[in-house]
Amino acid sequence: MITIKASIPCASPPAWAVLERKLIDIMNESVYPYLEKYTRKDGTLIWRDTYPDTRDGADDFYESFYNWPLFYLLGGGDHLLLLAHRQWDAVTRQLTEYGLVHKEYERGYDQFHQSESYIYFYFLCLADPTNPKLIERARRFAGFYLNEDPEAPNYDPEHKIIRAPHNGSAGPRLGFSDGDEEASYGWSAGMRPYGLPFEDVPGVNTYDDLKDPELALRMGQAMQKRMREGDVANNLFAISLVTNAYMLTGDEKYKEWVLEYLGAWIERTRQNDGLVPDNIGLSGKVGEYIDGKWYGGLYGWTWPHGFYNIGYAALVAAQDAYLMTKDPSYLDLPRIQMDKIIGLGKVLDLDSLEDMSLYHHYIGLFASLGEDRKLFVVPNRYADSGWFDYQPVPMPQPAALWNISMADADWTRIKEIREKSGYDWRTVTPFRDKGDQGHEEPWLAYLMGENPTYPETMLAGTYGQVCRRLELIRVDQADLTQVNIHHWQQLNPVITEALVQLILGAPQVIYYGGMLISRLRYFDAERQRPGLPQDVAALVEKLEADRVVVRLVNLSPFHARNVIIQAGGLGEHQFVSATYQERASDYPGDLSRYAAPALQTKTREVAINDRYLRIHMPPAMEITLDLKVERFVNSPSYTAAPKF
């Protein structure tokens, strides 16, 4: 392994570096008051003894801790991995007692929600890839979709479909909900923003009509009939569960299943003029239970989120296939969805969008609007009456697509969205949403060279959000046996978005089951574990298809540190060479002088041709590396790790 020694004195520690290390330090400590307040001695969440009569909610338990192993991978303390394991096991036991989990996996629910749970498991596997328990679980979980468990015949290999919209360790779980065909779908304030699942149910013309018990029953019957069985686009998220087993084991059977299942969806999409159809009958026909319509499936184009979740499903599945095959044509699946939806966009006044179903997702964007309240919006949903539910473009999607493709066309799309958008992409609004995302625009503006203070502003804002959550924990007087199931995840004090962007050079991992796709990853050579060493801060300053510029700073004036940089979050890339400045002047200088001599440097270029590069960081030294990279020349794997 090539070793480069940092030799530039860190005479004036950059603000971003100090903030980055301070943020890591406080988040290391933040998990303790959170656990003390909300968990029992065995790690289970303090809540009621019995679970309500619903399939919903298992994801919310796991989501309360999901990013702890990711924080460990970035440089969080050793205790983060131990606690992440402990909390996964505790939540699994608790949900098993509630009846939602069977064989350590969810009994049966939609994959949109399951993917929010199992991103936690993927991070655990990446953080601890040689753990026998995790390997066994990963194989068993994937096996539920390869029909390796006779209790879980989820997959039909003849028609290449998952047999039901709700599925899991107990196999296809028929129907929209448990019970008979008499289940109703009544009015609720929480679901009101999402409107009606179907527009053709007699007598049900508006959502408020569901206040009538007879009409609610009529809608529920339609949902039970139409969403009972067959495949839905939402099931594309299950591809990550199988991909996770592949990344952990390298077993080709997982790759074969992914390409078979995704290939069938790509063909159906081709036949539907490029838009992913959202419902497939057991015979393999599109719209089999909805009068031949390509829309109307569970978590499909009509209800409740439309493009928002279908775009993510297509993107996650395509990224997984691309990682396995290096075939860029898979990325056309999400690319076409984006382009078709963006092509339907228009400029509207924000005040005319009061019925926007995901209004709460765009807090940062709305804060960036000037006096002109007009912005570019796109339709997210489609029903019998046509396209509706206009919202801003969910920027995590085009950002994630560009992040993996680095294609000029995908970067051009981002710039065109910015030109149309109607709001200032440089504005940083401190907040932490459920997916720990939402600051793609100011980060992308930073990469464009137009937002130079973004690192400091984003890190400072994140620091403030951690402090706010800790105060919310301190003042929380709620009866924890009765709180809403989202209570804990809204207080989780670990916030990783800024660190992922600035340290790894990537947008935050897609919340709905995405893999860690980043240009760089780090290991601590002394402690022989993932993450930045203590005292070391990193900042990715430039990101191009074949190049990344990263600055490393050792803030300790006492201790040398050794950092190993990996090309790619999964070791999928290769460093070709490194260019950097080496000190050519004396330091610290002669004792008789009041100051060190003026700094003089010379440019060095070193050939690497390896996926790893070791950087020796003497006390209070820094280095900026201009790294030439070949992308996707190595097989991606969780087990990719340097020889310490």
N, C-alpha and C positions, 0 to 999 in steps of 0.2 A: 504494500500500500504506500503510495506517494505521501510524504509528509511535507507540509509547508509551514514555516515558522512565521508568525505574526511579529512584525518589528516596528510598527508605527506607534509611538507613545500616545496613549489616550489622555492627552493633556487637558482636554475639556470634555468630560463625559457627555455624550449627546442626551438630550432630554428623553428621547424615545427609549434609549437603552435603560435609563434609570427607571422610567415608568414601567417598562416591560418586566424588569426584575421585581419591582415592587408589587406589580399585579400578580405575578406568580407567587410571591411570598404571602400575600394576604389571602389568595384563594387556597393555598395550602392549609391555612389555619381556618378558613371559613367553613369547612365541612364539619368541624367539631360541634359548634353551637347548633348547626342544622340537624345533625344526628341526635344530639342531646334533647332537642326540643320535640322532634317528630318521630323518633323510633324507640322501640323497646330494646332491652338488653340483647335480644337475639337478632336485632336488625329489622324486624317487621315494623311496618308503619302503624302508628297508633291510630286505630280506626274502629269501626263497629265490628261486632263478632260475626254477623251474617251479611251476605252480599245481597243487594236488591235483585229482583227477578228481571234481569236483563243480561244480554250478551256483552254489552258495552263496558269498557272501563279498564280492562287488564293493562292496556297500553299505558294508561296514566300512572300506574304504580311504577312501572319500569322507567318511564320518562323522567321520574323524579331524580334519577341518578345517572341518566344515560351517557352524559359526556365526561364522567369522571375518568374512565380509562383513556379517553382522548386527551384529557388534560395531562395525565401521566405520560402519554406518548410525546407530548410537547415539552415536558420537563418538570411536571408536577412531582411532588415528593413520592417516595416509595410507598407511603401509606395509602396513596390514592389507588394503587392497583389492589392492595389488600382489601381496602374498603369497597372497591368496585366489585370484587368477587363476593365479599360478604353480603352486600346489598342485593346482588343478583340472586344469590341463593335464598336470602330471606324473603324477597318478594315472590320468588317462585314457590316457596313453601306456603306463603300466605295465600296466594292465588289458587294453589292446589286445594287448600282447605275451603276456600270459597266456592270451588267447583268450576272455575274458569280455566284452569290449567290441568292438563293430563299428560303424563309422561314428560313433565318439565316443559311442555310446549302448550300454547293456547289451544283449547279444545276445538274452537271453530268460530271465526269471525272474519270480517272483511280484511283484505290485505293492506288497504290504506292505513288502517289503524295498527295492524300487526307490524307493518314496516317501521312505525314509530317506536315500537317496543324493541324490535330485534336489531336496530342500529346499535343499541347498547351491547348486544351479544357480539356483533361484528367487531366493535372496538375492543372488547375483551379478548377476542381471538387474535386480533392484530397485536395487542399489547403483550400477550402471553401465549405465543403460537406453539410452544412445545408442551403445553399443559395437557396431559392425557384426558382429563375430564372434559375439557373444552373440545378436543378432537372427537371424542366419542359422541358428545352432544351434537356437534356440527354434522357428523355423519347421520345420526339418528334423525335430526330435524330435517335434513335434506331428503332423507329416506321416506318421509311422509309424502313427498311429491314424486318420488320415483317408485311408488307402490311397493316399497320394501317392508312395510308394516301392514299385515293383513287387516288391521283395524282402521287403516287410513288409506283407502283406495281413492285418493284424490284425483289421480290423473288417468285420463283415457288416451292411451297411446295410439289408438286407431284414428280418432278425430283430432288428436293433439290439443286437447282441452283439459282444463281443470274443471271438475264436474259441478261445482257450485260456487256462487258468489261468496258464501261463508264456508270456510274450510280450515282444517287444522289437524291436530293429532288424533282426533276421533273421526276423521274422514269428512266427506261432504256433510255440512250441517244445513239441511234443507230449510227454505223459507227465509223471509226477512227477519222473523223473530220466532221464538219458541211458541208453541201453542198450535191451535187449529186454524182453519181458514176464516174463523170469525174474528181474528185479531184486527183491531182498529188502529188507525193512525190519526190521533187527535191533535188538536192545536196545542202548541207550547211556545212560550216567548223565546226560548233558546233556539228553536228551529225555524222561527218565523222568517228570519232573513234569507233562508234558503228556498222558501217558496214551496210550490207543489211538485211532487215527483212526476205527476202526469197531468196533462191538460185535457184529456179526453174522458175523464170519469164523469158520468152524468150528474149534474147538479153541483159539482165542485168547480167553481169558476175562479175563486180567490182563496188565498190561504185561510182567511178568517172564516170561510165556510166550514172549515174543519171543527169549529166550535159546536157544530150540530152533530150529536152522537151518531145519527144515522148516516150522515155524509162521511164522518170519520171512519165508520165501519166500511162503507163502500170503497173509500180510498185504501184502507188496510187490506181489504180483500183483493183489490187489484195488485197491490204490492206483493202480497203473498203469492199470487198466481204468476206474476211476471218476473219476480225476483227469486223464485223458489230454487231454481237449478240452472245449470248451464254456466258457461264461462263469461267473464266480464273483463274489460280492459284493466280494471284495478288489479287483477291477479298477476299482471306483469311484474308487480313488486315482489312476488314470490321467487322470481329469478335470482334476486340477491341472496336469498337463503341458500340456494344451491351453489351460487357463485362463491359464497363464503366457505362452503365445504371444499370447493375446488382450490381456492387460494390457500387453504390450510393443509390440504393433502396432496394436491396435484393429480388426483384421480380423474382419468379421462371420462369416466361415465357421467360426471357432473357437467362437464363441458358439452358432451353429446346431448344431454337433456336440455340444457339451456338453448343450444342452437336449434334443436328440433322444435321446442315450444315457441321460441321467439320467431323462428322462421315461418311458422303457421300464422302468427299474428301479422307479420310483415306482408304475407300474401293476401290476407283478408283486407289489409289496409290498402294495398295496391288496387284491389278490386273495388274499393270504396273511394276512389279518386284521391287517395293520399291521406284521408282522415281515418284515424283508428276507429273502427266500429266498437260500440261499447257492450254489446251483448251477443252471445252465441248460444244456440240451443244444443241439446245433447246430441242431435244429429249432425252437428257441425255447421248448421245454417245460421247466418246472420239474421237477427230479428225473429227468431222462431217463435218466441212467446209474446212478441210485441208487434204483431201484424206486419212483420217484415221490416220494421224500422231499424235503422243502424244506430239509433240513439234511444235512450230511455232505460238503460241497464243500471244496476246498483252502482253508485258512485261513478256514474257515466256523464255524458255530455249534458243531460238535462238536470240532474239533481245528485248531490247538492252543490258540487264545486266546478264541474265541467273541465275546461281546459286546465285549470289550476292543478288538479290531481292527475288527469290523463297525460298532460305534458310531462309531469314528473315521472309517471309510470313508464312512458316511452323513453325518457331520458335515462333513467336508472337501468332499465333493461338493455338499452343500446350500449351504454358505457360498459356494462358487465361483459357483453359479447365482444366489444372492441378490445377490452383488456385480454380476453382469452385468445382472440384470433388476429388482432392487429389489422382487421379489415375495416377501413373507414366507411364502407357503405352502410354499416349498421347505424351510423350516426345520422343517416338520412331520415330515419324514422322520427326522432324528435325534431329534426331540422324542418321537415315538411310541416309538422303540426304548427311550429312557431310561425313559419312564413305564411301559412294560410290564415292563421288567426290575426297576425299583424297586418296582413293585407286587407282585413275587414275593419281595421281600426279607424277612428275618427277623433277629432278634437272636440271636446265637450267641456262645459262649465262644471266645476266640481259640485256646485250647489244643485245641479240637475241630477246628480248621481246618488241621491239619498238612499236608494234601494240597492246599492252595491253590497253584495252578500258578504264579501270579505273586507269590508271597510277597515276593520281593526288591523289588517295586515300591513297597512301602508302609512303608518304613523310618521316615519321618517320622511317619506315622500311629501306628504301634505305639509309638513313643517318647512319644506324647501320651496314651496310655492311663493311667488311674489304677490304683488297686488292683483295681477292678472290671474284669475282663478281657473283659467282654461288649461287643460292638459290632454295629452294623447292617451286614449283608452281603447281597449280591444274587447270584443265580446267573449265571454268565458263559457256561455252555455247555449244550447240549441234545443228547441222543442217544436211541437207542431206549428207554433206561431212564428218560428224562425229564430234568428240569433238574438240574444238578450244578455243582460247582466254585464254591462260594460265596466271594465276595471283597468287600472294601469297594467302594463306588461310586468309579470312577476320576474324581476331581473335575476333572481338566482338561477333561472333556467338558461337564458342565453349566456350568462357568465359561466355556468358549469359546462355548457357545450363548448364554448371557446377554450376553456381551461383544458379540456382533454384533446380537442382537435387541433388547436392553434392554427386553424385555417384562416386565411385572409378574409374569406366570405363571412365567417362567423364573427370576426372582429369588425368588419364593415357593418354587419347587422347591429352590433352594439352601438357603434357611432351614429348610425341612422336613427336608432331608437332615441339616443340622447338628443339629437337635433330636433326631433319631433316632440320630445317629452313634455316640455313646458315648465320644467322645474330645474333648480340649480343642483347639479350632481355633486358639487363640492361641499354642500352642507352636511355636517355630521350631527345628527340628532341622537343623543344618548338614550337608548332603550334596549331591552332584552326581550325578544319575543319567544314564543314556544320553541321555534326551531333554531334559536340562537343565530339568526341570520337577519338580513334586511339592510346591510350597509354596503351592498355591492356597488352602488353608483359612486359614492365618494372614493371607494378603493380603486375602482376602474379609472376614475378621473386622476387619481394619484399615479397610476401606471401610465396614463397618458402624459404625465409631466405637468398637469394643470392643478394639482392639489398638494403642494409640497409639505404642508403642515399636517396632512392626514394622520401619519403615525402617532404624533404626539396627541392630537385632538382625540383620536379614536381610543387610544390607551387611557387617556385621562377620563374620557366619558365612561369607559368600561369600569375603571376603578370606582367611579361614582355610583355605578349601577350595583357593583358588589356591595359597597357600603350601604346603599339603600336597602338591599335585600337583607343584609345583616340587621339593620334597624327594624325592618318589618318582622323579622324573626323575634327580636327582643320584645317588641310590643304586642306580639300576637297573643290574644287572650281567647281565641276561639275554642269551642268544645271540639277537641280533635277527634272524638268518636263520631261526630256528626258532620264534619266539614265536607265540602264538595270534593270529588275525586281529583280535581285539578289543583287543589290547594297547595300540595307540596311542590309540584313542578313549577308553580308560579313563584316559589321562594328559593329554589335551588340556586345557591350563590356562585356556582362555578359557571363562568362565561368564557367561551373559547373563541368566538368569532374573530376578534382582533388578533389573537395569537396565531390562528390558522392563516389568516391573510398575510400577516407581516413576517412570521417566522418561516412558514412553509411555502409562501408564494402561491396561495390557492384561495378560491372562495370557500366559505364554510361547507363542510360535507353536507350533501343533500340529506335533509332530515328524514326522508321517507326511504330509508334503507340503502343509502348511497355508500359506495366504497370511498376510502381515502385516496383521492387522486390529487397529488401535489407534485410540484417540481423537485422539492427537497425534503429530506427528513434527517434527523440528527440522532447521534448516540454519544453517550458519555463514556469515553474510553477507560477512565479510572474505575467507575462504578459498574461498567460493563452492562449497561441497560439503555433503553431508548430515552431520548429527550436531550435537551440542552444541559450541559453541566451547570452546576451552581455558579453564579456570578456572571455567566456568559449570556449576552443578549444578541439576537440576530434580526436583521431587517433585509427582506428582499426588496431591492430598489428598482429593478427592471426585470421584465419577463417577456421574452420573445420565443419564437418557435425553436430556435437552436441556441438560445443564450439566456442566462440568468445572472444577475448581478446581486450579490449578497454581501452585507457588511456585518462583521462579527466584532464584538467588543467584550473584553474581559474587564469587568468593573472592579475586580479584586486587586488591591495593591500588594497583597500578601502571597497569593497562591497562583501557580500556573495551572492551566486547564488544558485538556486535550479533547478536541471535538472531532468526531467522525461524521462527515456529511455523506449522506446516501443520495444517489441520483434517482429521484422518484419515491413517492410514499410507499410503493411496493417493490422498489428496486428495479423498476422496469426500464429505466433510462441508463445512459452511460456518459460519464464525463470524458470529454475529448482532451481538453486543455484548460489551464487556468492562467489568467493574466492578473498581475497584482503589483503594487508598489512595495519595494523593499527599501528600508532605511539605508542611506548612503552617508549619513553624517554621524558624528559622535553623540552618544546619549548615555548617561545623563550629563556628561561634560565634566570639566575640571572643577574641583572643589572650590577653587579661588574665584570662580565666576558666579555671579548672582542669578544667572538664568542659563538654561540649556542652550547650546548652539542652535542656530536656525536649522530647521528640519530640511534635509535634502534627501531625495529619493531617486531610485532608478526603477525602470519597468522590467519586470521579470515575466517570462512565459514558460510554463512547465507543461510538458505532455503528461497526460494522466492515463487515458484509455482504460478506465476501470469504473465500476459503479460506486466506488468509495474513495474518499479523500480525507486524510487526517490533517487537522490544523492544530499545531502546538501554539497555545496562547500563553505567553509569559505574563506575569503580573502587570496589570494596567496597560496592556497592549491591544491594538486593534488591527484589522485587516479588511480590505474590500476586495472581493474575488469576482472577476469577470469570467464566468465559466461557460465554455462552449459545450453544448450537450447534444447527444444523439438520442432522440426520444424513441421509446418502445422497441429497443433492440434486445432487451433481456425479458425473460419470462417473469411476469409479476407473481409475487408470492408473499404471503405473510411471513414465511420463514427466512426471507432475505434478510441477512444481518451480517455485519462485519465480523471477522475473526479478531477478537480483541487481543 
